């Protein structure tokens, strides 16, 4: 089971330094569910990430479907960032996904100032892709 964004926020507040937080981020990535090999392809790759990042989307029924995401990366820290993003968005209704201020969450966790520019850009690319998928889910319904 994925760690909730609330738990991640609490754990971040508890951890004193960034060395510990980076280890925690890596642990979050290690806890991601197994990613389907069949989704490690160009169609599922997130553009704009320096590391390889894949995102698989499942869309539920209805006008405002629940959208579930699976993700993975070939880099440990990035895999942990994927876990944080998924804990923020996955399993929510499309309208809720579109209304979430992910930048605010990343700022609150301190990620905006502790990530390299390349990782921060990759994180934004992933968030953008998730919001696009949620928007598509709403228009397709």
trRosetta pair geometry for C-beta under 8 A, 3 or more apart (Angstrom, degrees):
i j d omega theta_ij theta_ji phi_ij phi_ji
2 31 7.3 134 -119 123 51 107
2 32 7.4 25 -103 -117 96 54
2 33 7.4 -68 -58 -20 92 97
2 83 6.9 -172 -146 -159 102 86
2 86 6.3 -104 -146 114 154 112
2 87 5.5 -162 151 -91 117 84
2 90 7.1 56 47 69 166 134
3 7 5.0 -115 -177 81 93 129
3 8 5.7 108 125 -57 118 90
3 28 6.0 -84 30 -126 135 97
3 31 6.7 65 -21 95 102 149
3 83 7.1 47 39 162 103 113
3 87 5.8 -30 86 -104 68 143
4 7 4.7 98 59 5 82 100
4 8 7.1 -144 98 -4 45 86
4 87 6.0 144 -158 -169 21 110
5 8 5.4 -51 -148 37 37 116
5 9 6.4 43 151 -23 66 101
5 84 7.5 85 -114 -165 82 66
5 87 4.6 154 -63 129 72 101
5 88 4.9 85 -88 -87 138 61
5 105 7.0 -40 -169 -151 130 138
6 9 5.7 -51 -152 32 31 113
6 10 6.5 29 151 -16 64 106
7 10 5.7 -55 -148 39 33 111
7 11 6.1 32 154 -19 67 108
8 11 5.7 -55 -143 39 29 110
8 12 6.2 33 156 -22 64 106
8 28 7.1 41 -108 -102 113 144
8 84 6.0 141 -166 -122 162 86
8 87 6.0 115 -17 99 138 158
8 109 7.3 -17 137 -107 105 129
9 12 5.8 -56 -150 34 27 112
9 13 6.5 27 153 -19 63 106
9 108 6.9 -10 -126 126 107 121
9 109 6.9 -105 -107 -85 66 89
10 13 5.8 -56 -152 34 31 111
10 14 6.5 29 151 -20 65 109
11 14 5.6 -58 -150 36 33 113
11 15 6.4 30 155 -20 68 106
11 24 6.2 172 143 -164 124 146
12 15 6.0 -55 -144 34 31 107
12 21 6.2 50 -131 -123 78 112
12 24 7.5 -176 -85 97 64 153
12 109 5.2 -86 -145 -140 171 82
12 110 7.2 178 178 22 127 107
15 20 4.3 -164 -165 111 113 121
15 21 5.0 148 109 -70 144 75
15 24 6.0 -108 -63 -21 158 147
16 20 6.3 68 49 26 68 144
17 20 5.4 99 63 11 71 99
17 21 7.1 -133 110 -3 39 93
18 21 5.0 -52 -140 41 44 115
18 22 6.0 50 157 -25 71 98
18 110 7.8 -124 -96 123 101 135
18 114 5.5 -161 -130 -144 135 140
19 22 6.0 -51 -151 31 27 110
19 23 6.8 27 149 -16 60 104
20 23 5.7 -54 -153 36 34 112
20 24 6.3 36 149 -20 66 106
21 24 5.4 -53 -148 37 34 115
21 25 6.3 40 151 -23 66 101
21 110 7.6 -30 -172 74 170 125
21 114 7.6 26 93 130 139 164
22 25 5.5 -48 -147 32 34 114
22 26 6.5 35 152 -18 64 102
22 77 6.6 -34 -156 -112 92 108
23 26 5.7 -53 -152 36 33 112
23 27 6.4 36 148 -21 65 104
24 27 5.5 -52 -149 35 34 115
24 28 6.6 40 150 -23 65 99
24 80 7.8 117 110 -158 51 139
25 28 5.6 -48 -153 29 33 114
25 29 6.8 34 149 -17 62 103
25 77 6.0 33 114 -145 126 67
25 80 3.4 104 160 141 74 147
25 81 6.6 17 -170 -55 120 61
25 83 7.8 162 -164 54 61 116
25 84 7.1 -33 -132 -37 90 122
26 29 5.6 -54 -155 35 35 114
26 30 6.5 37 148 -21 66 104
26 76 4.8 10 -128 163 101 108
26 77 6.3 -44 -77 -86 83 52
26 79 7.5 56 -137 70 53 101
26 80 5.1 -73 -75 -52 25 137
27 30 5.5 -52 -148 34 35 114
27 31 6.6 31 153 -18 65 106
27 80 7.3 57 45 -110 41 118
28 31 5.8 -62 -155 36 32 110
28 32 7.6 56 145 -46 61 82
28 80 4.6 92 65 -144 98 83
28 83 3.9 179 144 96 101 148
28 84 6.4 52 132 -52 157 75
28 87 7.9 -68 -166 -25 127 135
29 32 5.8 -23 -164 -14 42 113
29 73 7.3 -59 -145 47 127 105
29 76 6.0 152 80 -168 152 54
29 77 7.5 -164 -25 -139 152 8
29 78 7.6 84 -107 83 144 40
29 79 3.1 92 -158 112 129 95
29 80 3.6 -77 -32 -61 106 59
29 81 7.7 9 -73 14 113 47
29 82 6.6 78 -114 48 92 96
29 83 5.2 -142 -81 -15 48 126
30 79 7.5 81 -50 117 44 131
30 80 8.0 -1 -7 -79 66 88
31 83 6.7 79 66 -131 89 146
32 35 7.1 7 132 -46 120 96
32 70 7.9 115 178 -162 106 76
32 71 7.1 -87 -150 76 142 69
32 72 6.5 164 120 -96 150 74
32 79 6.5 -118 0 176 140 97
32 82 6.8 10 -88 99 149 112
32 83 5.2 -124 -70 -86 99 101
32 86 7.5 92 -122 38 104 154
33 70 6.5 -75 73 -131 109 108
35 39 6.5 -107 168 69 91 116
35 40 7.1 95 123 -61 116 95
35 54 6.5 113 177 81 144 123
35 56 7.1 154 -156 2 89 125
35 70 5.7 156 -119 150 77 113
35 71 7.0 -48 -102 128 126 15
35 72 3.7 -71 -34 -34 161 138
36 39 4.6 77 77 5 98 106
36 40 7.8 -156 102 -18 57 79
36 56 6.4 61 36 -62 110 167
36 70 7.2 77 4 99 89 153
37 40 5.7 -46 -162 13 45 115
38 41 7.5 -26 165 -17 45 116
39 44 4.5 80 178 -54 83 170
39 54 5.9 131 130 162 92 131
39 56 4.3 -26 -153 -77 159 123
39 70 7.3 91 77 85 164 118
40 44 6.9 -76 -94 68 17 129
40 54 5.6 -88 -109 -67 57 163
40 72 7.5 -46 -90 72 96 132
41 44 5.6 81 56 21 69 97
41 45 7.1 -111 107 -26 34 93
41 54 7.9 82 32 -126 41 126
42 45 5.5 -46 -146 12 34 120
44 54 4.5 37 125 -161 108 95
44 55 5.9 -167 -175 59 80 46
44 56 5.6 -10 -136 -75 131 70
45 52 6.9 -66 -132 -157 104 79
45 53 7.0 105 -159 75 61 54
45 54 5.7 -45 -93 -97 48 71
46 49 5.1 55 94 -6 102 125
46 53 4.2 -33 38 93 117 108
46 54 6.9 -165 -10 -98 84 17
46 55 5.4 69 -60 -7 105 114
46 122 7.4 94 111 -165 122 80
46 125 5.6 126 159 124 106 107
46 126 5.1 5 -161 -93 159 74
46 129 5.3 -116 -129 -10 97 162
47 125 6.3 -131 91 -171 55 131
47 129 7.8 140 36 -74 75 124
48 121 6.1 -126 169 147 97 93
48 122 6.1 167 120 -109 77 50
48 124 7.4 -84 140 83 139 82
48 125 3.0 178 85 -100 130 148
48 128 7.8 29 42 46 159 131
49 52 7.3 107 103 -132 119 9
49 53 4.3 21 68 12 171 121
49 73 7.6 -111 161 -120 148 115
49 78 7.1 103 -170 -155 123 139
49 121 7.8 175 -99 104 44 80
49 122 3.6 76 -119 -138 75 107
49 125 5.6 -143 -48 69 77 139
49 126 6.8 48 -65 -50 123 96
50 118 4.5 13 -22 172 140 123
50 119 7.4 -66 29 -71 116 52
50 121 7.9 78 -25 72 94 109
50 122 6.0 -88 12 -60 73 130
51 73 5.2 46 126 -171 127 114
51 74 5.9 -161 -178 58 97 81
51 75 3.9 -84 -126 1 148 128
51 78 4.4 -156 56 -2 154 169
51 122 6.7 47 33 -140 85 164
52 73 6.2 153 87 -152 61 61
52 74 4.4 45 50 4 109 116
52 75 7.7 141 39 -11 66 87
53 71 6.8 -2 -175 -171 90 107
53 72 7.4 173 -150 89 51 42
53 73 4.7 -17 -99 -96 73 95
53 78 6.3 -112 -79 159 107 125
53 82 6.4 -180 -143 -83 108 121
53 122 6.6 134 -13 -177 145 113
53 126 6.2 -74 142 -84 152 116
54 71 6.5 169 88 -150 57 58
54 72 5.2 -2 53 56 100 86
54 73 7.5 -179 17 -77 68 46
55 69 6.1 -27 -164 -161 94 111
55 70 7.5 152 -156 80 45 49
55 71 5.0 -10 -103 -101 68 94
55 126 6.7 153 -62 -144 137 88
55 129 6.0 133 47 119 160 136
55 130 7.2 -121 -163 -73 151 79
55 133 7.8 -136 133 -34 128 152
56 69 6.9 141 76 -160 53 56
56 70 4.4 -9 58 58 106 99
56 71 7.3 -168 21 -73 70 46
57 67 6.4 -19 -163 -170 101 100
57 68 7.4 142 -158 79 50 49
57 69 5.6 -21 -101 -102 67 75
57 133 4.8 -140 -106 -170 162 146
57 137 8.0 -130 163 -62 129 119
58 67 7.2 157 81 -158 51 51
58 68 4.5 -13 61 62 102 99
58 69 7.7 -166 23 -75 72 30
58 70 7.9 47 -8 -7 102 96
59 65 5.1 64 179 110 82 149
59 67 5.5 -13 -108 -108 67 80
59 94 7.8 26 -138 -68 99 118
59 133 7.8 -147 -71 166 110 95
59 137 4.5 -166 -131 -121 127 113
59 140 7.4 40 145 70 163 137
60 65 4.0 176 69 -169 77 97
60 66 4.0 41 4 49 144 80
60 67 7.0 -119 8 -66 86 39
60 68 7.6 81 -40 -9 94 96
61 65 5.9 154 64 -111 15 105
62 65 5.2 150 59 -80 80 68
62 141 6.1 -1 118 -150 35 134
63 138 7.3 37 167 -149 60 69
63 141 4.6 151 -122 129 35 137
64 93 4.9 23 148 -174 100 118
64 94 5.6 -143 -161 44 60 95
64 95 5.0 -26 -145 -11 119 112
64 138 6.5 13 -110 -114 58 92
64 141 7.2 -121 -42 43 28 173
65 93 7.0 162 97 -143 23 66
65 94 5.6 50 57 -23 66 114
65 137 5.2 -109 54 169 114 117
65 138 7.7 -153 23 -80 82 52
65 141 6.0 -178 -23 -81 103 129
66 91 6.4 -8 -177 -163 110 41
66 92 6.8 -169 -142 113 73 12
66 93 5.8 -53 -90 -87 57 53
66 94 7.8 -139 -96 -29 13 70
67 89 7.6 -37 93 158 107 95
67 90 7.5 -106 110 -133 70 48
67 91 7.9 -94 80 -42 45 11
67 92 6.8 -20 50 70 81 60
67 93 7.5 80 5 -164 82 17
67 94 5.4 85 -22 -80 121 75
67 97 6.0 -29 50 -29 129 152
67 133 6.5 141 -167 122 144 104
67 134 5.4 -129 11 -100 163 79
67 137 5.3 -132 -80 -32 121 171
68 90 5.3 53 -148 -167 54 91
68 91 5.5 42 -103 -72 84 58
69 86 5.4 -139 89 -124 110 92
69 89 6.2 25 13 100 136 109
69 90 4.3 -116 39 -94 85 102
69 130 6.4 -34 -74 -119 156 106
69 133 7.8 109 -88 86 110 154
70 86 7.5 39 -122 -125 24 142
70 90 7.9 84 -61 -119 40 143
71 82 4.1 -147 116 -175 127 119
71 83 7.8 -150 73 -64 110 42
71 85 7.2 8 27 76 164 112
71 86 5.5 -155 20 -60 117 124
71 126 7.5 52 -134 -153 151 128
72 79 6.5 -3 -159 -123 53 95
72 82 6.6 151 -93 127 12 168
73 78 4.0 -119 146 108 164 107
73 79 4.3 -145 53 -72 99 67
73 81 7.8 25 -4 54 155 91
73 82 5.4 178 -16 -26 111 137
74 78 7.8 12 56 67 47 129
74 79 7.9 170 23 -57 8 106
75 78 4.0 61 76 21 107 115
75 79 6.4 -172 84 -19 50 85
76 79 5.7 -54 -147 30 26 113
76 80 6.8 24 154 -15 60 104
77 80 5.7 -57 -159 36 35 113
77 81 6.5 35 146 -19 68 103
77 119 7.0 -39 117 -124 122 144
78 81 5.3 -49 -148 35 39 114
78 82 6.4 48 148 -24 66 98
78 119 6.6 -140 -90 -131 88 98
78 122 6.7 -36 -130 119 117 148
79 82 5.5 -45 -152 30 33 118
79 83 6.8 39 146 -21 61 100
80 83 5.4 -47 -152 30 37 115
80 84 6.7 38 149 -19 65 99
81 84 5.5 -48 -151 32 38 112
81 85 6.4 36 151 -16 67 104
81 111 7.5 121 -121 -149 103 140
81 115 7.8 68 -96 -109 140 137
81 119 6.9 172 -43 -178 165 106
81 122 7.7 84 102 102 150 107
81 123 5.6 -91 172 -97 134 104
81 126 7.8 137 128 34 104 156
82 85 5.8 -57 -149 39 31 109
82 86 6.2 29 154 -17 66 109
82 126 7.0 -130 -108 -150 72 161
83 86 5.8 -56 -144 39 28 110
83 87 6.3 31 155 -23 63 105
84 87 5.8 -55 -150 33 29 111
84 88 6.7 29 151 -20 62 106
84 109 7.3 38 -161 -102 144 177
84 111 7.7 159 116 -69 165 153
85 88 5.7 -58 -155 33 33 113
85 89 6.3 -7 162 10 69 114
85 102 7.3 29 -130 -148 84 131
85 123 6.9 -173 -65 -153 128 81
85 126 5.5 8 -174 120 174 128
85 127 6.3 -128 -138 -76 122 77
85 130 6.9 -169 164 -29 114 152
86 89 6.4 -76 -136 53 29 87
86 90 4.5 10 -173 -15 77 127
87 90 7.1 -25 -80 33 18 101
88 100 6.4 139 161 168 102 151
88 102 6.2 99 139 -115 154 91
88 105 5.8 127 -117 117 137 171
89 92 6.2 -104 -171 27 44 119
89 97 5.3 60 -150 -127 95 100
89 100 6.6 -148 -93 45 79 159
89 102 7.7 -12 -57 -87 109 120
89 127 8.0 170 -46 -129 142 69
89 130 5.1 11 167 173 171 145
89 134 7.8 -115 -166 -54 117 131
92 96 4.3 -108 165 87 117 126
92 97 5.3 148 88 -58 115 81
92 100 7.7 80 91 -40 166 131
93 96 4.6 90 60 5 83 106
93 97 7.1 -147 94 -9 42 85
94 97 5.6 -52 -150 32 34 115
94 98 6.5 32 154 -18 65 105
94 134 4.2 160 -150 -168 77 83
94 135 7.4 158 180 -65 112 22
94 137 4.4 -155 -95 87 139 119
94 138 4.6 -174 122 -56 144 94
94 141 8.0 -163 21 -20 154 134
95 98 5.8 -55 -151 36 32 112
95 99 6.5 22 153 -15 65 110
95 134 7.9 -172 -43 168 20 115
95 138 6.7 99 -64 -96 72 134
96 99 5.8 -64 -148 40 32 106
96 100 6.7 46 153 -41 66 97
97 100 6.0 -44 -153 9 32 115
97 130 6.6 -125 -175 147 124 98
97 131 6.5 -176 141 -108 97 58
97 134 3.8 -150 88 -103 135 158
98 131 6.0 102 -110 -149 61 89
98 134 5.3 -160 -52 115 83 130
98 135 6.3 99 -94 -72 121 78
98 138 7.5 -22 -31 -20 141 146
100 105 7.5 -6 170 -20 102 131
101 104 3.9 36 120 11 115 120
101 105 6.8 149 99 -16 68 83
102 105 5.5 -53 -152 36 40 113
102 106 6.2 39 152 -19 71 105
102 127 4.6 -168 90 -139 163 137
103 106 5.8 -55 -148 38 32 110
103 107 6.3 34 152 -20 65 106
103 112 7.5 54 -166 -79 74 128
103 127 7.9 135 -53 137 68 170
104 107 5.7 -53 -148 37 30 113
104 108 6.3 33 152 -22 64 106
105 108 5.6 -53 -147 34 31 113
105 109 6.5 23 155 -12 64 107
106 109 5.9 -58 -149 41 31 107
106 111 4.4 -80 -167 62 82 119
106 112 5.3 102 127 -49 100 87
106 123 6.8 116 -116 145 147 142
107 110 7.5 39 180 -74 32 25
107 111 7.5 -82 -64 47 21 75
107 112 4.9 0 -94 -3 64 135
110 113 6.0 -61 -171 47 69 98
110 114 5.5 40 138 -4 92 123
111 114 6.0 -80 -133 53 31 94
111 115 5.5 24 176 -25 75 117
111 120 7.6 152 142 -104 88 86
111 123 7.2 168 145 -140 132 173
112 115 7.1 -53 -130 27 14 103
112 120 6.6 74 -137 -127 52 125
115 119 4.2 -120 -178 89 109 117
115 120 4.5 141 96 -59 121 84
115 123 6.8 12 150 -11 172 139
116 119 4.8 90 54 9 81 101
116 120 6.9 -149 90 -5 40 88
117 120 5.6 -56 -143 39 32 113
117 121 6.2 34 156 -21 66 105
118 121 5.8 -54 -149 35 29 111
118 122 6.4 30 152 -18 63 107
119 122 5.5 -54 -148 38 34 114
119 123 6.3 39 151 -23 66 103
120 123 5.6 -49 -148 33 32 115
120 124 6.5 32 152 -17 63 104
121 124 5.7 -54 -150 37 33 111
121 125 6.3 37 149 -23 65 104
122 125 5.4 -50 -147 32 34 115
122 126 6.5 34 153 -19 64 102
123 126 5.8 -54 -153 34 31 110
123 127 6.5 30 151 -16 64 106
124 127 5.7 -54 -146 38 33 111
124 128 6.1 38 153 -23 66 106
125 128 5.6 -53 -147 36 29 114
125 129 6.4 31 153 -21 63 106
126 129 5.7 -53 -149 34 32 112
126 130 6.4 33 153 -19 65 104
127 130 5.7 -53 -149 35 32 112
127 131 6.4 28 154 -15 65 106
128 131 5.9 -58 -149 39 29 108
128 132 6.3 34 151 -22 64 106
129 132 5.6 -52 -148 34 31 115
129 133 6.4 32 153 -20 64 105
130 133 5.7 -54 -150 35 30 112
130 134 6.5 30 151 -18 64 105
131 134 5.6 -51 -147 36 34 112
131 135 6.3 37 152 -20 65 104
132 135 5.7 -55 -149 36 31 112
132 136 6.3 31 153 -18 65 107
133 136 5.6 -52 -147 37 31 113
133 137 6.4 38 150 -26 63 104
134 137 5.5 -50 -149 31 33 116
134 138 6.7 31 153 -18 63 102
135 138 5.9 -56 -154 33 33 109
135 139 6.5 20 155 -10 67 108
136 139 6.0 -60 -144 42 32 103
136 140 5.9 32 158 -23 68 112
137 140 5.9 -56 -141 36 25 111
137 141 6.7 35 156 -35 59 103
138 141 6.0 -48 -155 16 30 115
